[in-house]
């Protein structure tokens, strides 16, 4: 039922009307044509739904259509490269994620510099993850998972979309697990459900239908505190494992966006992220709204890159 609600929400947002464009020339004050928000994930996921919630409200505020453009693949590198190469005129933006920081460590020959090639506008939200096993798994608790890892170092396989989440678990928790990388969330959840993985790590929202049906068993969440979405499930830190992984996203654009454009976008997104109907629709996604200044968002990315330098010291960002 939860999956159907999310799918219906995504579908209705995709068809949401937007305001007609004003008859303006390209040299008119910004914005003078439709604005594109690039999303580095497939339609129907948390990032996509969040963007489609905000897009009509931004359109109303700015008087131009706001189009959501999904460019999934390569840990969001394709979307980020497209955004970095766009004209810095405020008509191409991106809903970025922690992949902006982690891609520097997992993608060879990265076609952009995570800090230097973008303008930062604002953070939008954050959300925790959950460590899961299949319903028939012998691992009944997070303690069982830890015992299995210690009894068979290097032989317990843990899957995630991209390698970053499992790499962080290995390094922060000092755990010898085998990482298995997946391209999409459905592929990952299918592998966990079928017992092809010993465990998996994923954002909470898309796992809820399978958790509620009993197909997946949550063992631990990955934030500093228990999440309201799964209040009965302990955090890994609560169980003595210093694994902390909270995803976040925010709005960026090509470098050298005009400061007045950045300031206006920051103001409008903050207004949107305060609205009760937006917060209400974020809740089933497991998203907590968070916003701040452009400098604060840039500092968040910089700090995340510094964290990954300690986790993967043999690599350095592009």
Backbone as CSV, one residue per row, in Angstrom:
resi,resn,N_x,N_y,N_z,CA_x,CA_y,CA_z,C_x,C_y,C_z
1,UNK,0.829,-1.202,0.000,0.000,0.000,0.000,0.863,1.251,0.000
2,UNK,1.940,1.209,0.819,2.856,2.358,0.860,3.464,2.592,-0.511
3,UNK,3.857,1.491,-1.207,4.454,1.630,-2.540,3.456,2.249,-3.500
4,UNK,2.175,1.823,-3.426,1.162,2.388,-4.331,0.966,3.872,-4.061
5,UNK,0.988,4.248,-2.754,0.830,5.680,-2.434,1.974,6.507,-2.995
6,UNK,3.218,5.996,-2.864,4.369,6.727,-3.391,4.305,6.822,-4.899
7,UNK,3.904,5.702,-5.568,3.811,5.712,-7.031,2.746,6.680,-7.500
8,UNK,1.601,6.681,-6.796,0.535,7.607,-7.170,0.970,9.045,-6.973
9,UNK,1.685,9.312,-5.870,2.181,10.661,-5.610,3.130,11.101,-6.702
10,UNK,4.058,10.216,-7.081,5.012,10.557,-8.141,4.288,10.835,-9.447
11,UNK,3.279,9.997,-9.766,2.548,10.186,-11.016,1.783,11.484,-11.047
12,UNK,1.117,11.802,-9.927,0.342,13.033,-9.900,1.233,14.252,-9.982
13,UNK,2.418,14.176,-9.352,3.342,15.308,-9.413,3.898,15.489,-10.811
14,UNK,4.152,14.371,-11.505,4.697,14.456,-12.861,3.729,15.167,-13.784
15,UNK,2.411,15.080,-13.478,1.407,15.678,-14.346,0.917,17.019,-13.818
16,UNK,1.562,17.509,-12.752,1.123,18.763,-12.154,1.241,19.902,-13.149
17,UNK,0.211,20.762,-13.251,0.308,21.892,-14.176,1.311,22.912,-13.685
18,UNK,1.932,23.598,-14.618,2.826,24.692,-14.276,2.362,25.933,-15.014
19,UNK,2.831,27.053,-14.576,2.391,28.310,-15.166,2.950,28.482,-16.563
20,UNK,2.202,29.125,-17.473,2.727,29.373,-18.807,3.894,30.341,-18.764
21,UNK,4.823,30.176,-19.687,5.992,31.056,-19.733,5.584,32.451,-20.174
22,UNK,6.243,33.414,-19.605,6.033,34.784,-20.047,6.702,34.978,-21.406
23,UNK,6.171,35.875,-22.198,6.758,36.171,-23.510,7.921,37.123,-23.313
24,UNK,9.079,36.548,-23.021,10.269,37.350,-22.756,11.400,36.890,-23.659
25,UNK,12.283,37.780,-23.990,13.466,37.411,-24.746,14.541,36.870,-23.829
26,UNK,15.599,36.306,-24.418,16.660,35.687,-23.630,17.478,36.714,-22.865
27,UNK,17.412,37.963,-23.256,18.169,38.985,-22.546,17.342,39.654,-21.442
28,UNK,16.095,39.194,-21.258,15.253,39.770,-20.219,15.758,39.342,-18.850
29,UNK,15.361,40.035,-17.799,15.805,39.659,-16.452,15.419,38.222,-16.116
30,UNK,16.262,37.600,-15.310,16.031,36.205,-14.910,14.813,36.109,-14.006
31,UNK,14.037,34.991,-14.152,14.112,33.977,-15.205,13.284,34.394,-16.415
32,UNK,13.772,34.098,-17.599,13.048,34.487,-18.802,12.668,33.301,-19.675
33,UNK,12.813,32.097,-19.168,12.389,30.873,-19.866,12.287,29.752,-18.825
34,UNK,11.841,28.578,-19.213,11.685,27.493,-18.238,12.983,27.157,-17.511
35,UNK,12.831,26.766,-16.258,13.957,26.336,-15.420,13.941,24.817,-15.347
36,UNK,15.112,24.226,-15.507,15.258,22.771,-15.444,15.944,22.403,-14.127
37,UNK,15.350,21.445,-13.406,16.013,20.875,-12.233,16.386,19.433,-12.564
38,UNK,17.669,19.172,-12.657,18.177,17.847,-13.002,18.219,16.988,-11.741
39,UNK,17.791,15.738,-11.878,17.811,14.779,-10.771,18.616,13.565,-11.224
40,UNK,19.608,13.182,-10.446,20.484,12.084,-10.841,19.960,10.709,-10.490
41,UNK,18.652,10.590,-10.257,18.029,9.329,-9.903,16.781,9.122,-10.748
42,UNK,16.313,7.877,-10.811,15.155,7.543,-11.633,13.881,8.148,-11.065
43,UNK,12.868,8.257,-11.913,11.568,8.758,-11.488,10.955,7.817,-10.460
44,UNK,10.250,8.402,-9.481,9.549,7.612,-8.487,10.294,7.425,-7.193
45,UNK,11.583,7.786,-7.151,12.357,7.669,-5.922,12.188,8.889,-5.041
46,UNK,12.855,8.862,-3.894,12.714,9.949,-2.927,13.152,11.278,-3.523
47,UNK,14.330,11.301,-4.174,14.838,12.552,-4.742,13.888,13.102,-5.794
48,UNK,13.370,12.215,-6.640,12.458,12.636,-7.695,11.168,13.199,-7.113
49,UNK,10.585,12.519,-6.137,9.329,12.975,-5.548,9.529,14.308,-4.836
50,UNK,10.642,14.442,-4.102,10.923,15.710,-3.431,10.970,16.848,-4.445
51,UNK,11.678,16.620,-5.560,11.832,17.672,-6.566,10.497,18.034,-7.185
52,UNK,9.673,17.029,-7.453,8.363,17.294,-8.065,7.392,17.950,-7.076
53,UNK,7.638,17.793,-5.804,6.858,18.547,-4.824,7.228,20.021,-4.839
54,UNK,8.526,20.297,-4.968,8.990,21.686,-4.897,8.846,22.436,-6.217
55,UNK,8.918,21.728,-7.343,8.961,22.384,-8.651,7.743,23.274,-8.926
56,UNK,6.499,22.817,-8.723,5.366,23.705,-9.014,5.349,24.953,-8.131
57,UNK,5.810,24.816,-6.908,5.828,25.976,-6.005,6.892,26.989,-6.434
58,UNK,8.034,26.477,-6.912,9.054,27.380,-7.435,8.552,28.049,-8.709
59,UNK,7.838,27.299,-9.539,7.262,27.855,-10.759,6.304,28.998,-10.445
60,UNK,5.461,28.782,-9.452,4.508,29.823,-9.068,5.225,31.068,-8.570
61,UNK,6.308,30.869,-7.817,7.029,32.010,-7.256,7.766,32.809,-8.322
62,UNK,8.303,32.100,-9.330,9.153,32.768,-10.323,8.434,33.099,-11.624
63,UNK,7.220,32.559,-11.816,6.466,32.888,-13.013,6.962,32.209,-14.270
64,UNK,7.656,31.090,-14.125,8.127,30.314,-15.266,7.913,28.826,-14.979
65,UNK,7.737,28.023,-16.025,7.664,26.576,-15.811,8.962,26.054,-15.198
66,UNK,8.832,25.071,-14.336,9.992,24.399,-13.752,9.873,22.916,-14.112
67,UNK,10.827,22.439,-14.880,10.789,21.088,-15.437,11.747,20.192,-14.665
68,UNK,11.295,19.004,-14.289,12.155,18.013,-13.641,12.724,17.091,-14.705
69,UNK,14.049,16.975,-14.744,14.748,16.212,-15.785,15.557,15.097,-15.117
70,UNK,15.065,13.863,-15.199,15.753,12.718,-14.585,16.895,12.242,-15.465
71,UNK,18.102,12.191,-14.887,19.283,11.683,-15.585,19.991,10.687,-14.656
72,UNK,19.409,9.491,-14.460,20.011,8.532,-13.535,21.245,7.871,-14.120
73,UNK,22.049,7.293,-13.231,23.196,6.512,-13.671,24.515,7.054,-13.183
74,UNK,25.483,6.122,-13.032,26.866,6.446,-12.680,26.961,7.244,-11.384
75,UNK,26.181,6.845,-10.372,26.220,7.529,-9.069,25.979,9.030,-9.205
76,UNK,25.034,9.395,-10.069,24.637,10.787,-10.320,25.698,11.602,-11.056
77,UNK,26.748,10.945,-11.544,27.800,11.670,-12.258,27.271,12.265,-13.557
78,UNK,26.406,11.539,-14.274,25.867,12.047,-15.534,25.093,13.344,-15.301
79,UNK,24.271,13.358,-14.269,23.483,14.556,-13.962,24.376,15.709,-13.539
80,UNK,25.383,15.421,-12.711,26.275,16.479,-12.240,27.121,17.036,-13.380
81,UNK,27.585,16.168,-14.273,28.373,16.647,-15.417,27.522,17.556,-16.300
82,UNK,26.273,17.153,-16.558,25.368,17.980,-17.356,25.191,19.352,-16.714
83,UNK,25.003,19.366,-15.407,24.788,20.623,-14.694,26.041,21.498,-14.715
84,UNK,27.195,20.884,-14.500,28.447,21.653,-14.487,28.707,22.322,-15.827
85,UNK,28.262,21.693,-16.916,28.525,22.219,-18.257,27.455,23.191,-18.743
86,UNK,26.384,23.358,-17.967,25.304,24.253,-18.379,25.721,25.714,-18.251
87,UNK,25.018,26.572,-18.963,25.271,28.003,-18.848,24.910,28.484,-17.440
88,UNK,25.748,29.317,-16.834,25.460,29.787,-15.469,24.475,30.954,-15.470
89,UNK,23.285,30.700,-16.002,22.297,31.773,-16.114,21.089,31.549,-15.212
90,UNK,21.128,30.508,-14.373,20.035,30.260,-13.447,18.889,29.464,-14.002
91,UNK,19.026,28.948,-15.229,17.949,28.164,-15.825,18.210,26.654,-15.781
92,UNK,19.370,26.255,-15.269,19.670,24.840,-15.036,20.164,24.669,-13.609
93,UNK,19.437,23.866,-12.854,19.787,23.568,-11.472,19.846,22.058,-11.311
94,UNK,20.263,21.596,-10.143,20.305,20.165,-9.868,19.961,19.923,-8.413
95,UNK,19.179,18.869,-8.166,19.003,18.384,-6.799,20.145,17.406,-6.540
96,UNK,21.173,17.872,-5.833,22.356,17.045,-5.592,22.169,16.214,-4.340
97,UNK,23.028,15.225,-4.164,23.003,14.366,-2.981,24.425,14.203,-2.471
98,UNK,24.603,13.305,-1.484,25.955,13.050,-0.987,26.858,12.457,-2.060
99,UNK,26.250,11.999,-3.177,27.059,11.485,-4.281,28.010,12.550,-4.825
100,UNK,27.678,13.837,-4.647,28.578,14.892,-5.094,29.909,14.804,-4.368
101,UNK,29.869,14.388,-3.100,31.102,14.234,-2.322,31.749,12.875,-2.547
102,UNK,30.946,11.810,-2.586,31.521,10.466,-2.661,32.016,10.105,-4.055
103,UNK,31.451,10.726,-5.096,31.846,10.356,-6.462,33.331,10.600,-6.708
104,UNK,33.897,11.572,-5.999,35.321,11.871,-6.183,36.207,10.692,-5.797
105,UNK,35.673,9.786,-4.979,36.468,8.670,-4.465,36.165,7.341,-5.155
106,UNK,35.066,7.275,-5.892,34.671,5.989,-6.473,34.569,6.002,-7.993
107,UNK,34.682,7.186,-8.611,34.562,7.281,-10.069,35.889,7.749,-10.653
108,UNK,36.555,6.909,-11.459,37.820,7.335,-12.074,37.585,8.473,-13.068
109,UNK,38.546,9.374,-13.174,38.497,10.464,-14.155,37.190,11.259,-14.069
110,UNK,36.831,11.670,-12.882,35.599,12.422,-12.674,35.614,13.669,-13.564
111,UNK,34.530,13.908,-14.334,34.549,15.005,-15.316,34.228,16.377,-14.732
112,UNK,34.303,16.532,-13.429,34.073,17.827,-12.801,34.734,17.815,-11.433
113,UNK,34.891,18.997,-10.847,35.433,19.138,-9.497,34.276,19.448,-8.549
114,UNK,34.057,18.611,-7.540,32.853,18.751,-6.714,32.688,20.110,-6.035
115,UNK,33.784,20.739,-5.651,33.670,22.016,-4.959,33.802,23.209,-5.902
116,UNK,34.678,23.100,-6.876,35.006,24.260,-7.709,34.039,24.484,-8.870
117,UNK,33.350,23.440,-9.346,32.586,23.556,-10.587,31.091,23.762,-10.382
118,UNK,30.676,24.085,-9.153,29.257,24.282,-8.886,29.038,25.516,-8.012
119,UNK,27.836,26.068,-8.131,27.363,27.095,-7.203,26.392,26.420,-6.248
120,UNK,26.525,26.698,-4.977,25.683,26.072,-3.968,24.565,27.028,-3.571
121,UNK,23.345,26.511,-3.503,22.165,27.347,-3.217,21.637,27.080,-1.810
122,UNK,21.259,25.846,-1.528,20.752,25.506,-0.203,20.629,24.000,-0.051
123,UNK,20.773,23.513,1.173,20.379,22.149,1.478,18.859,22.099,1.505
124,UNK,18.272,20.927,1.207,16.816,20.788,1.222,16.323,19.816,2.290
125,UNK,17.058,18.738,2.539,16.583,17.777,3.521,17.606,16.703,3.792
126,UNK,17.292,15.863,4.771,18.161,14.728,5.069,17.296,13.538,5.467
127,UNK,17.858,12.324,5.346,17.101,11.110,5.649,18.068,9.978,5.958
128,UNK,17.647,9.148,6.900,18.481,8.040,7.356,18.272,6.801,6.497
129,UNK,19.114,5.797,6.751,19.038,4.521,6.048,18.738,3.410,7.046
130,UNK,18.506,2.217,6.507,18.214,1.064,7.346,18.991,-0.142,6.830
131,UNK,19.488,-0.963,7.757,20.159,-2.219,7.432,19.109,-3.321,7.513
132,UNK,18.976,-4.109,6.416,17.875,-5.051,6.274,18.363,-6.447,5.929
133,UNK,17.531,-7.438,6.260,17.753,-8.822,5.815,16.421,-9.378,5.328
134,UNK,16.464,-10.546,4.687,15.249,-11.207,4.217,14.459,-11.772,5.393
135,UNK,13.190,-12.055,5.149,12.315,-12.548,6.224,12.784,-13.894,6.781
136,UNK,13.401,-14.726,5.917,13.842,-16.052,6.370,15.320,-16.075,6.754
137,UNK,15.918,-14.902,6.902,17.327,-14.842,7.298,17.503,-15.350,8.725
138,UNK,18.601,-16.050,8.990,18.871,-16.457,10.366,19.299,-15.285,11.251
139,UNK,19.560,-14.136,10.647,19.962,-12.951,11.413,18.701,-12.255,11.914
140,UNK,18.422,-12.419,13.199,17.187,-11.886,13.771,17.362,-10.494,14.360
141,UNK,18.587,-10.072,14.560,18.849,-8.783,15.195,20.176,-8.233,14.687
142,UNK,20.457,-6.984,15.031,21.736,-6.397,14.645,22.886,-7.098,15.361
143,UNK,22.637,-7.580,16.568,23.660,-8.342,17.276,23.996,-9.627,16.531
144,UNK,22.971,-10.289,15.955,23.212,-11.487,15.145,24.075,-11.151,13.929
145,UNK,23.773,-10.014,13.304,24.545,-9.576,12.142,26.003,-9.367,12.522
146,UNK,26.243,-8.682,13.628,27.598,-8.428,14.074,28.331,-9.734,14.394
147,UNK,27.639,-10.664,15.029,28.255,-11.940,15.371,28.635,-12.707,14.109
148,UNK,27.774,-12.666,13.084,28.061,-13.361,11.828,29.274,-12.763,11.129
149,UNK,29.373,-11.436,11.146,30.515,-10.767,10.509,31.813,-11.137,11.221
150,UNK,31.780,-11.162,12.529,32.994,-11.474,13.291,33.372,-12.945,13.191
151,UNK,32.358,-13.806,12.992,32.652,-15.235,12.870,33.176,-15.587,11.477
152,UNK,32.756,-14.788,10.467,33.152,-15.081,9.084,33.642,-13.795,8.417
153,UNK,34.746,-13.242,8.876,35.214,-11.957,8.314,35.458,-12.054,6.813
154,UNK,34.881,-11.074,6.083,35.059,-11.034,4.639,34.103,-11.905,3.863
155,UNK,33.219,-12.636,4.539,32.330,-13.570,3.836,30.854,-13.182,3.938
156,UNK,30.510,-12.235,4.785,29.134,-11.744,4.855,28.994,-10.621,3.831
157,UNK,28.081,-10.811,2.843,27.961,-9.796,1.800,26.830,-8.819,2.116
158,UNK,27.109,-7.535,1.896,26.167,-6.456,2.174,26.020,-5.624,0.911
159,UNK,24.796,-5.440,0.457,24.550,-4.710,-0.782,24.029,-3.305,-0.538
160,UNK,24.243,-2.440,-1.528,23.720,-1.070,-1.498,23.756,-0.529,-2.919
161,UNK,23.036,0.558,-3.140,23.102,1.237,-4.431,24.386,2.055,-4.450
162,UNK,25.362,1.607,-5.232,26.689,2.200,-5.188,27.452,1.650,-3.999
163,UNK,28.776,1.768,-3.997,29.588,1.162,-2.947,29.770,2.003,-1.692
164,UNK,29.382,3.276,-1.712,29.771,4.199,-0.643,29.229,3.786,0.716
165,UNK,27.957,3.387,0.772,27.350,3.087,2.072,28.045,1.918,2.756
166,UNK,28.378,0.884,1.980,29.025,-0.286,2.577,30.478,0.026,2.914
167,UNK,31.140,0.807,2.075,32.518,1.211,2.389,32.563,1.950,3.719
168,UNK,31.583,2.801,3.940,31.533,3.562,5.182,31.286,2.632,6.369
169,UNK,30.413,1.631,6.191,30.167,0.650,7.247,31.437,-0.117,7.579
170,UNK,32.185,-0.504,6.548,33.418,-1.265,6.778,34.441,-0.444,7.555
171,UNK,34.584,0.829,7.172,35.633,1.637,7.770,35.227,2.182,9.140
172,UNK,34.025,2.745,9.242,33.602,3.314,10.526,33.369,2.230,11.567
173,UNK,32.766,1.111,11.134,32.462,0.040,12.072,33.573,-0.967,12.242
174,UNK,34.658,-0.800,11.438,35.776,-1.740,11.478,35.279,-3.169,11.261
175,UNK,34.474,-3.335,10.189,33.851,-4.616,9.886,34.349,-5.138,8.544
176,UNK,34.752,-6.386,8.504,35.197,-7.013,7.267,34.005,-7.688,6.590
177,UNK,33.295,-6.895,5.758,32.179,-7.420,4.986,32.503,-7.268,3.509
178,UNK,31.814,-8.048,2.688,31.992,-7.960,1.244,30.929,-7.034,0.672
179,UNK,31.343,-5.983,-0.029,30.404,-5.018,-0.596,29.913,-5.492,-1.957
180,UNK,28.607,-5.384,-2.182,27.994,-5.700,-3.462,27.231,-4.463,-3.922
181,UNK,27.579,-3.926,-5.076,26.999,-2.678,-5.561,25.868,-2.941,-6.548
182,UNK,24.776,-2.181,-6.413,23.629,-2.286,-7.300,23.369,-0.933,-7.948
183,UNK,22.764,-0.967,-9.137,22.483,0.266,-9.856,21.193,0.924,-9.371
184,UNK,20.180,0.109,-9.021,18.890,0.670,-8.642,18.392,0.064,-7.338
185,UNK,17.511,0.792,-6.674,16.909,0.310,-5.434,16.071,-0.958,-5.645
186,UNK,15.213,-1.044,-6.690,14.454,-2.289,-6.880,15.349,-3.520,-7.020
187,UNK,16.461,-3.383,-7.740,17.380,-4.517,-7.880,17.943,-4.933,-6.519
188,UNK,18.308,-3.940,-5.711,18.855,-4.229,-4.388,17.821,-4.923,-3.508
189,UNK,16.601,-4.380,-3.449,15.582,-4.948,-2.573,15.174,-6.344,-3.004
190,UNK,15.176,-6.590,-4.319,14.887,-7.935,-4.811,15.956,-8.915,-4.360
191,UNK,17.212,-8.501,-4.440,18.315,-9.381,-4.041,18.259,-9.697,-2.549
192,UNK,17.900,-8.709,-1.731,17.769,-8.965,-0.291,16.605,-9.919,-0.034
193,UNK,15.449,-9.626,-0.643,14.253,-10.434,-0.417,14.454,-11.881,-0.832
194,UNK,15.182,-12.086,-1.926,15.400,-13.438,-2.433,16.480,-14.196,-1.671
195,UNK,17.141,-13.522,-0.743,18.204,-14.180,0.004,19.516,-14.250,-0.734
196,UNK,19.639,-13.490,-1.838,20.900,-13.475,-2.582,21.949,-12.606,-1.898
197,UNK,21.523,-11.843,-0.909,22.435,-11.043,-0.094,22.234,-11.416,1.371
198,UNK,23.296,-11.345,2.133,23.147,-11.538,3.571,22.438,-10.349,4.213
199,UNK,22.689,-9.143,3.692,22.059,-7.937,4.219,22.172,-6.834,3.172
200,UNK,21.443,-5.754,3.391,21.512,-4.610,2.489,21.294,-3.324,3.261
201,UNK,21.720,-2.211,2.666,21.539,-0.880,3.261,20.815,-0.010,2.241
202,UNK,19.723,0.624,2.668,18.969,1.461,1.747,18.262,2.573,2.511
203,UNK,17.930,3.650,1.775,17.084,4.708,2.313,15.790,4.072,2.823
204,UNK,15.242,4.592,3.912,14.125,3.924,4.571,12.859,3.885,3.721
205,UNK,12.478,5.003,3.082,11.161,5.108,2.454,10.835,3.974,1.482
206,UNK,11.691,3.650,0.498,11.307,2.598,-0.453,11.288,1.198,0.143
207,UNK,11.833,1.027,1.337,11.831,-0.292,1.966,10.555,-0.547,2.768
208,UNK,9.808,0.502,3.089,8.689,0.366,4.016,7.623,-0.636,3.562
209,UNK,7.225,-0.657,2.270,6.219,-1.655,1.886,6.668,-3.082,2.172
210,UNK,7.934,-3.386,1.926,8.445,-4.734,2.162,8.638,-5.002,3.650
211,UNK,9.002,-3.977,4.405,9.108,-4.134,5.856,7.733,-4.376,6.459
212,UNK,6.745,-3.597,6.020,5.398,-3.717,6.562,4.736,-5.030,6.182
213,UNK,5.092,-5.569,5.017,4.530,-6.859,4.601,5.255,-8.046,5.231
214,UNK,6.407,-7.781,5.838,7.184,-8.844,6.447,8.203,-9.480,5.531
215,UNK,8.310,-8.982,4.294,9.270,-9.555,3.353,10.706,-9.211,3.722
216,UNK,10.901,-8.077,4.386,12.229,-7.668,4.843,12.188,-7.402,6.342
217,UNK,13.313,-7.679,7.007,13.412,-7.448,8.439,14.452,-6.362,8.701
218,UNK,14.059,-5.234,9.280,15.028,-4.189,9.611,15.806,-4.552,10.871
219,UNK,17.121,-4.366,10.815,17.978,-4.681,11.960,18.437,-3.438,12.703
220,UNK,18.739,-2.368,11.955,19.229,-1.137,12.580,19.094,0.002,11.594
221,UNK,18.955,1.211,12.109,18.987,2.399,11.266,20.342,3.088,11.457
222,UNK,20.608,4.120,10.655,21.982,4.619,10.550,22.167,6.064,10.995
223,UNK,21.156,6.657,11.630,21.283,8.037,12.083,21.817,8.122,13.505
224,UNK,21.882,9.346,14.016,22.325,9.554,15.400,21.244,9.134,16.401
225,UNK,19.987,9.257,15.980,18.871,8.906,16.844,17.906,8.012,16.065
226,UNK,17.033,7.336,16.792,16.023,6.511,16.138,15.130,7.384,15.260
227,UNK,14.686,6.812,14.157,13.828,7.553,13.244,12.370,7.355,13.618
228,UNK,11.559,8.384,13.403,10.136,8.279,13.691,9.441,7.319,12.737
229,UNK,10.056,7.039,11.591,9.462,6.114,10.634,9.544,4.673,11.121
230,UNK,10.648,4.322,11.808,10.832,2.982,12.374,11.262,3.140,13.838
231,UNK,10.373,3.602,14.686,10.778,3.966,16.049,11.221,2.784,16.917
232,UNK,10.830,1.571,16.555,11.190,0.404,17.364,12.537,-0.205,16.969
233,UNK,13.144,0.323,15.928,14.401,-0.233,15.432,15.566,0.585,15.979
234,UNK,16.544,-0.058,16.614,17.665,0.692,17.191,18.598,1.226,16.117
235,UNK,19.395,2.210,16.473,20.448,2.662,15.569,21.676,1.766,15.746
236,UNK,22.529,1.757,14.725,23.777,1.003,14.833,24.622,1.556,15.977
237,UNK,24.630,2.883,16.118,25.410,3.493,17.198,24.877,3.072,18.562
238,UNK,23.571,2.926,18.658,22.942,2.486,19.902,23.425,1.094,20.293
239,UNK,23.791,0.298,19.291,24.247,-1.063,19.528,25.773,-1.166,19.543
240,UNK,26.437,-0.011,19.661,27.880,-0.010,19.863,28.727,0.011,18.616
241,UNK,28.116,0.196,17.444,28.872,0.259,16.187,28.851,1.706,15.689
242,UNK,29.987,2.369,15.565,30.022,3.793,15.207,29.790,4.038,13.719
243,UNK,28.688,3.490,13.207,28.334,3.674,11.795,27.256,4.736,11.708
244,UNK,27.573,5.840,11.047,26.646,6.955,10.904,26.561,7.315,9.429
245,UNK,25.385,7.131,8.836,25.234,7.480,7.425,23.856,8.093,7.210
246,UNK,23.836,9.376,7.035,22.607,10.121,6.772,22.725,10.782,5.408
247,UNK,21.802,10.458,4.530,21.816,11.078,3.204,21.238,12.488,3.284
248,UNK,21.585,13.290,2.329,21.066,14.651,2.274,20.998,15.072,0.822
249,UNK,20.244,16.088,0.552,20.243,16.655,-0.790,20.060,18.161,-0.711
250,UNK,20.282,18.793,-1.841,20.186,20.243,-1.891,20.279,20.731,-3.319
251,UNK,20.135,22.012,-3.489,20.114,22.623,-4.820,21.476,23.224,-5.143
252,UNK,21.993,22.851,-6.319,23.219,23.436,-6.839,22.979,23.868,-8.284
253,UNK,23.926,24.618,-8.827,23.894,25.010,-10.228,25.312,25.089,-10.743
254,UNK,25.482,25.450,-11.999,26.848,25.612,-12.521,27.594,26.693,-11.751
255,UNK,28.911,26.635,-11.740,29.690,27.658,-11.049,29.451,29.019,-11.692
256,UNK,29.644,30.026,-10.896,29.492,31.419,-11.321,28.038,31.798,-11.596
257,UNK,27.097,31.154,-10.901,25.736,31.678,-10.949,25.744,33.090,-10.377
258,UNK,25.030,34.023,-10.969,25.008,35.390,-10.450,24.507,35.411,-9.008
259,UNK,25.186,36.137,-8.133,24.766,36.188,-6.722,23.300,36.553,-6.517
260,UNK,22.710,37.497,-7.294,21.278,37.788,-7.084,20.393,36.580,-7.382
261,UNK,20.792,35.755,-8.363,20.023,34.549,-8.687,20.124,33.549,-7.540
262,UNK,21.336,33.357,-7.025,21.525,32.440,-5.892,20.692,32.905,-4.699
263,UNK,20.723,34.200,-4.420,19.991,34.733,-3.271,18.483,34.548,-3.434
264,UNK,17.971,34.783,-4.632,16.526,34.627,-4.857,16.123,33.161,-4.736
265,UNK,16.911,32.268,-5.325,16.613,30.841,-5.232,16.659,30.370,-3.776
266,UNK,17.660,30.830,-3.040,17.773,30.459,-1.634,16.522,30.881,-0.869
267,UNK,16.080,32.105,-1.106,14.888,32.617,-0.427,13.655,31.800,-0.770
268,UNK,13.473,31.502,-2.061,12.269,30.793,-2.495,12.257,29.351,-1.995
269,UNK,13.402,28.669,-2.038,13.430,27.289,-1.539,13.200,27.254,-0.028
270,UNK,13.710,28.215,0.691,13.456,28.259,2.131,11.965,28.451,2.407
271,UNK,11.330,29.306,1.631,9.887,29.516,1.791,9.124,28.220,1.503
272,UNK,9.519,27.527,0.441,8.854,26.273,0.080,9.035,25.224,1.174
273,UNK,10.252,25.126,1.707,10.569,24.078,2.676,9.971,24.341,4.052
274,UNK,9.358,25.501,4.231,8.663,25.798,5.487,7.164,25.488,5.392
275,UNK,6.656,25.251,4.207,5.212,25.138,4.025,4.681,23.825,4.602
276,UNK,3.603,23.879,5.389,3.085,22.677,6.056,2.739,21.543,5.104
277,UNK,2.192,21.852,3.915,1.816,20.771,3.006,3.047,20.065,2.444
278,UNK,4.145,20.793,2.276,5.393,20.163,1.828,5.940,19.262,2.930
279,UNK,5.967,19.770,4.147,6.475,18.975,5.265,5.620,17.726,5.473
280,UNK,4.313,17.861,5.292,3.413,16.720,5.455,3.691,15.643,4.409
281,UNK,4.026,16.061,3.197,4.275,15.089,2.131,5.709,14.551,2.174
282,UNK,6.600,15.272,2.865,7.948,14.737,3.090,7.927,13.580,4.091
283,UNK,6.987,13.637,5.039,7.000,12.682,6.160,6.998,11.223,5.712
284,UNK,6.098,10.790,4.791,6.119,9.379,4.390,7.351,8.984,3.592
285,UNK,8.111,9.974,3.145,9.366,9.684,2.458,10.520,9.512,3.441
286,UNK,10.255,9.783,4.721,11.314,9.715,5.722,12.263,10.892,5.656
287,UNK,11.814,12.002,5.066,12.670,13.175,4.849,12.377,14.243,5.901
288,UNK,13.424,14.798,6.470,13.316,15.957,7.356,13.850,17.168,6.605
289,UNK,13.029,18.199,6.463,13.470,19.405,5.756,14.595,20.080,6.522
290,UNK,15.580,20.564,5.788,16.677,21.330,6.381,17.200,22.294,5.331
291,UNK,17.393,23.531,5.716,17.877,24.529,4.765,18.822,25.472,5.476
292,UNK,19.539,26.259,4.692,20.512,27.189,5.253,21.097,28.045,4.159
293,UNK,22.212,28.678,4.437,22.840,29.573,3.476,23.613,28.774,2.430
294,UNK,23.930,29.386,1.290,24.790,28.717,0.318,26.133,28.304,0.919
295,UNK,26.711,29.163,1.750,28.005,28.836,2.360,27.897,27.618,3.273
296,UNK,26.787,27.490,3.986,26.598,26.342,4.873,26.477,25.045,4.074
297,UNK,25.800,25.105,2.940,25.665,23.904,2.121,27.016,23.522,1.515
298,UNK,27.766,24.503,1.053,29.103,24.213,0.536,29.983,23.601,1.622
299,UNK,29.870,24.103,2.839,30.670,23.573,3.933,30.273,22.136,4.253
300,UNK,28.995,21.816,4.117,28.540,20.441,4.330,29.215,19.496,3.333
301,UNK,29.258,19.893,2.063,29.908,19.058,1.042,31.405,18.952,1.342
302,UNK,32.014,20.063,1.708,33.454,20.056,2.015,33.754,19.116,3.189
303,UNK,32.919,19.169,4.223,33.122,18.302,5.383,32.925,16.839,5.016
304,UNK,31.958,16.561,4.135,31.732,15.177,3.706,32.932,14.648,2.917
305,UNK,33.503,15.481,2.072,34.699,15.081,1.338,35.839,14.797,2.302
306,UNK,35.993,15.632,3.324,37.044,15.398,4.326,36.817,14.081,5.064
307,UNK,35.544,13.764,5.338,35.230,12.488,5.990,35.654,11.323,5.115
308,UNK,35.363,11.428,3.830,35.717,10.330,2.924,37.224,10.215,2.731
309,UNK,37.927,11.301,2.909,39.388,11.209,2.845,39.924,10.294,3.937
310,UNK,39.279,10.313,5.100,39.725,9.450,6.195,39.236,8.027,6.009
311,UNK,38.074,7.871,5.346,37.533,6.527,5.130,38.269,5.809,4.012
312,UNK,38.620,6.543,2.973,39.310,5.951,1.834,40.597,6.720,1.586
313,UNK,41.583,6.615,2.473,42.776,7.452,2.408,43.657,7.182,1.207
314,UNK,43.442,6.053,0.542,44.275,5.739,-0.615,43.825,6.508,-1.864
315,UNK,42.675,7.154,-1.773,42.154,7.901,-2.912,42.085,9.377,-2.564
316,UNK,42.037,10.208,-3.559,41.871,11.648,-3.317,40.916,12.198,-4.348
317,UNK,40.141,13.247,-3.997,39.166,13.779,-4.922,39.806,14.414,-6.136
318,UNK,39.007,14.428,-7.243,39.488,15.050,-8.484,39.591,16.540,-8.292
